[in-house]
Amino acid sequence: MCEEVDQNLLKLLQKSENIWLGGSQSAGYGHTRITDIQTHENWNEVDSPENRTAHENFTITLLSDLILRDAWGQYAVIPPSPQQLSSPITNILESALKRILESDDDMQLKPKESFTSNTLIGGFNRKWGLPLPQVPAFTAGSVFVFENIGITAEQIEQLEAEGLGERRIDGFGRIAVNLAVDLRKDNYFDFALPVTDKPKLSSQPQLNNQLSCDIATRMVERLLQEKLEQTLKKELSYLSIEGTIYNSQLSRLQLIARQALPTGNCDLVLTLLNNLPPNARGQFERAKINNESFKQKLHAWLTNPESWTNNKQDLITKISNIQSTINDELDKEYTLRLIIGVAKKAMKERK
């Protein structure tokens, strides 16, 4: 019967090289050409079953993903083990072998070891128009090893033709029995690949035109600003004003610092501190920030703006040969912002 089907199929394939597959064929989609048609006797996806009867172990190799259920009807990916003789794969194999071997005796496979992986299998039901629920399955290439049993070439062929598990009509559950590769056979050969030194690749991108350089310049500037923002927040978390200083003085300090911010003119704030009335000067001097006079601390920041940023190396940003580092303008800007932040934090804590 199979030979008759093969001959009819061969005649159809030889009738025309051109066939069309799938939809929209009239528009030219799915054009396929079949050439060099040959027939093969006793074709098998793997080695011939006659060569796989005598084997040290009884092994099952998955040629496609395998979907199984356990004794309670739940999808399971439980590999067999010598400590646990009962498993979904063992049970389904024992049932198939008992039917194929036509044996009334209780068939009991003894697992030795397994080499498995698992995945999730989905699908689509065209009648429902809905996707199928995803279920766990053993992946193709998984191998289950059992103690050896007596099996003939015809029984191996029948077991492989039937397959295992669910959705076999969709291509799942294809197996090979006693599949092994013997590298000592004549049809395998040794070969060597020349080992070449790997090219040294730079971790930095190469900037080949002016547009790339402009983009990289903007990127390093924004990265530097981000680092300065983080440094400013970290410094503010450590600073706290202790002692009595009125909110009116802190508000005045914020106002002058904000006026100086667009130009980075720290002298405006220094002028305010040097011309305070006696009462206000006393409040700035008596208030402490980290056990130091608030006025003295402000003078130190304003006369030496880079003093509060300790490690300048951490503030360097670089992309390829484009580099950005903190400069005098940024030092002054973020020093004024630090003063504004300290005053604002003190006023908020008093509320």
URTAWO-V231090 format. One record per pair of residues at least 4 apart in sequence whose ideal C-beta (glycine too) atoms are under 8 Angstrom apart, sorted by the first residue. I is the first residue (numbers start at 1). J is the second residue. Records with the same first field share a line. If there is no record, write none. Layout:
I = J ; J
This chain:
1 = 5
2 = 6
3 = 7
4 = 8
5 = 9
6 = 10 ; 39
7 = 11
8 = 12
9 = 13
10 = 14 ; 37 ; 39
11 = 15
13 = 34 ; 37
14 = 37
17 = 33 ; 34 ; 35
18 = 31 ; 32 ; 33
19 = 32 ; 33 ; 34
20 = 25 ; 29 ; 30 ; 31 ; 32
21 = 25 ; 30 ; 32
22 = 29 ; 30
23 = 29 ; 30
24 = 28 ; 29 ; 30
25 = 29 ; 30
42 = 48
44 = 48 ; 49
45 = 63 ; 176
46 = 63 ; 176 ; 179
47 = 51 ; 52 ; 179
48 = 52 ; 153
49 = 53 ; 153 ; 154 ; 156 ; 157 ; 160 ; 177
50 = 153
52 = 153 ; 156 ; 177 ; 178 ; 179 ; 180
53 = 151 ; 152 ; 153 ; 156 ; 178
55 = 59 ; 148 ; 178 ; 180
56 = 148
57 = 112 ; 145 ; 146 ; 147 ; 148 ; 178
58 = 109 ; 145 ; 146 ; 147 ; 148 ; 149 ; 151 ; 177 ; 178
59 = 143 ; 144 ; 145 ; 146 ; 177 ; 178 ; 179 ; 180
60 = 89 ; 93 ; 143 ; 144 ; 146 ; 164 ; 175 ; 176 ; 177
61 = 141 ; 142 ; 143 ; 175 ; 176 ; 177 ; 179
62 = 66 ; 138 ; 139 ; 140 ; 141 ; 142 ; 143 ; 174 ; 175
63 = 140 ; 174 ; 175 ; 176
64 = 140 ; 171 ; 172 ; 173 ; 174
65 = 119 ; 121 ; 137 ; 138 ; 139 ; 140 ; 172 ; 173
66 = 89 ; 137 ; 138 ; 142 ; 164 ; 165 ; 172 ; 173 ; 175
67 = 75 ; 121 ; 135 ; 137 ; 165 ; 166 ; 167 ; 172 ; 173
68 = 75 ; 76 ; 77 ; 88 ; 89 ; 92 ; 137 ; 138 ; 164 ; 165 ; 166
69 = 73 ; 74 ; 75 ; 76 ; 88 ; 166
70 = 74 ; 75 ; 76 ; 78 ; 88
71 = 86 ; 88 ; 91
75 = 135 ; 136 ; 137
76 = 88 ; 136
77 = 116 ; 118 ; 136 ; 137 ; 138
78 = 84 ; 87 ; 88 ; 89
79 = 87 ; 89 ; 114 ; 116 ; 138 ; 142 ; 144
80 = 84 ; 85 ; 87 ; 89 ; 90 ; 109 ; 111 ; 114 ; 144 ; 146
81 = 87 ; 111 ; 113 ; 114
82 = 110 ; 111 ; 112 ; 113
84 = 111
85 = 90 ; 108 ; 110 ; 111
86 = 90 ; 91
87 = 91 ; 111
88 = 92
89 = 93 ; 138 ; 144 ; 164
90 = 94 ; 109 ; 111 ; 146
91 = 95
92 = 96 ; 164 ; 165
93 = 97 ; 109 ; 146 ; 164
94 = 98 ; 107 ; 108 ; 109
95 = 99
96 = 100 ; 159 ; 162 ; 164
97 = 101 ; 103 ; 107 ; 109 ; 149 ; 151 ; 159
98 = 103 ; 107
100 = 155 ; 158 ; 159 ; 162
101 = 107 ; 151 ; 155
103 = 107
109 = 146 ; 147 ; 149
110 = 146 ; 147
111 = 144 ; 145 ; 146
112 = 145 ; 146 ; 147
113 = 145
114 = 142 ; 143 ; 144 ; 145
115 = 142 ; 143 ; 145
116 = 138 ; 139 ; 142 ; 143 ; 144
117 = 138 ; 139 ; 141 ; 142
118 = 136 ; 137 ; 138 ; 139
119 = 136 ; 137 ; 139
120 = 134 ; 135 ; 136 ; 137
121 = 134 ; 135 ; 136 ; 137 ; 167 ; 172
122 = 131 ; 132 ; 133 ; 134
123 = 131 ; 132 ; 167 ; 170
124 = 130 ; 131 ; 132
125 = 129 ; 130 ; 131 ; 132
137 = 165 ; 172
138 = 142
151 = 155 ; 156 ; 159 ; 177
152 = 156
153 = 157
154 = 158
155 = 159
156 = 160 ; 177 ; 178
157 = 161
158 = 162
159 = 175 ; 177
160 = 174 ; 175 ; 176 ; 177
162 = 168
163 = 168 ; 172 ; 173 ; 174 ; 175
164 = 168 ; 173 ; 175
165 = 172 ; 173
166 = 172 ; 173
167 = 171 ; 172 ; 173
168 = 172 ; 173 ; 174
181 = 188
182 = 188
183 = 188
184 = 188
202 = 206
204 = 318 ; 319 ; 320 ; 321
205 = 319 ; 320
206 = 320
207 = 212 ; 213 ; 216 ; 319 ; 320 ; 321 ; 322
208 = 212
209 = 213
210 = 214
211 = 215
212 = 216
213 = 217 ; 322
214 = 218
215 = 219
216 = 220 ; 319 ; 320 ; 322
217 = 221 ; 322 ; 324
218 = 222
219 = 223 ; 319
220 = 224 ; 317 ; 318 ; 319 ; 322 ; 323 ; 324
221 = 225 ; 317 ; 324
222 = 226
223 = 227 ; 317 ; 324
224 = 228 ; 315 ; 317 ; 324 ; 325 ; 326 ; 330
225 = 229
226 = 230
227 = 231 ; 314 ; 315 ; 317
228 = 232 ; 309 ; 315 ; 326 ; 330 ; 334
229 = 233
230 = 234
231 = 235 ; 309 ; 315 ; 334
232 = 236 ; 334 ; 337 ; 338 ; 341
233 = 237
234 = 238
235 = 239 ; 308 ; 338
236 = 338 ; 341 ; 342 ; 345
238 = 290
239 = 289 ; 290 ; 342 ; 345
240 = 289 ; 290 ; 345 ; 346 ; 349
241 = 245 ; 287 ; 288 ; 289 ; 294 ; 342 ; 345 ; 346
242 = 287 ; 288 ; 289
243 = 286 ; 287 ; 288 ; 294
244 = 283 ; 286 ; 287
245 = 249 ; 250 ; 283 ; 284 ; 286 ; 287 ; 294 ; 346
246 = 250 ; 283
247 = 251 ; 347 ; 350
248 = 252
249 = 253 ; 280 ; 283 ; 284
250 = 254 ; 343 ; 344 ; 346 ; 347
251 = 255 ; 343 ; 347
252 = 256 ; 272
253 = 257 ; 269 ; 272 ; 339 ; 343
254 = 258 ; 339 ; 340 ; 343 ; 344
255 = 259
256 = 260 ; 268 ; 269 ; 272
257 = 261 ; 268 ; 269 ; 336 ; 339 ; 340 ; 343
258 = 340
259 = 268
260 = 264 ; 265 ; 266 ; 267 ; 268 ; 269 ; 336
261 = 333 ; 336 ; 337 ; 340
264 = 329 ; 332 ; 333 ; 336
265 = 332
266 = 270 ; 302 ; 303 ; 305 ; 332 ; 335 ; 336
267 = 271
268 = 272
269 = 273 ; 298 ; 302 ; 336 ; 339
270 = 274 ; 299 ; 302 ; 303
271 = 275
272 = 276
273 = 284 ; 295 ; 298 ; 299 ; 302
276 = 280 ; 281 ; 284
277 = 281
278 = 282
279 = 283
280 = 284
281 = 285 ; 295
282 = 286
283 = 287
284 = 293 ; 294 ; 295 ; 298
285 = 293 ; 294 ; 295 ; 296
286 = 293
287 = 293 ; 294 ; 295
288 = 292 ; 293 ; 294
289 = 293 ; 294 ; 297 ; 342
290 = 297
292 = 296 ; 297
293 = 297
294 = 298
295 = 299
296 = 300
297 = 301
298 = 302 ; 339
299 = 303
300 = 304 ; 307
301 = 305 ; 307 ; 308 ; 335 ; 338 ; 339
302 = 335 ; 339
305 = 328 ; 331 ; 332 ; 334 ; 335
306 = 312 ; 326 ; 331
308 = 335 ; 338
309 = 315 ; 326 ; 331 ; 334
311 = 315
312 = 316 ; 325 ; 326
315 = 325 ; 326
316 = 323 ; 324 ; 325
317 = 323 ; 324 ; 325
318 = 322 ; 323 ; 324
326 = 330 ; 331
327 = 331
328 = 332
329 = 333
330 = 334
331 = 335
332 = 336
333 = 337
334 = 338
335 = 339
336 = 340
337 = 341
338 = 342
339 = 343
340 = 344
341 = 345
342 = 346
343 = 347
344 = 348
345 = 349
346 = 350
347 = 351
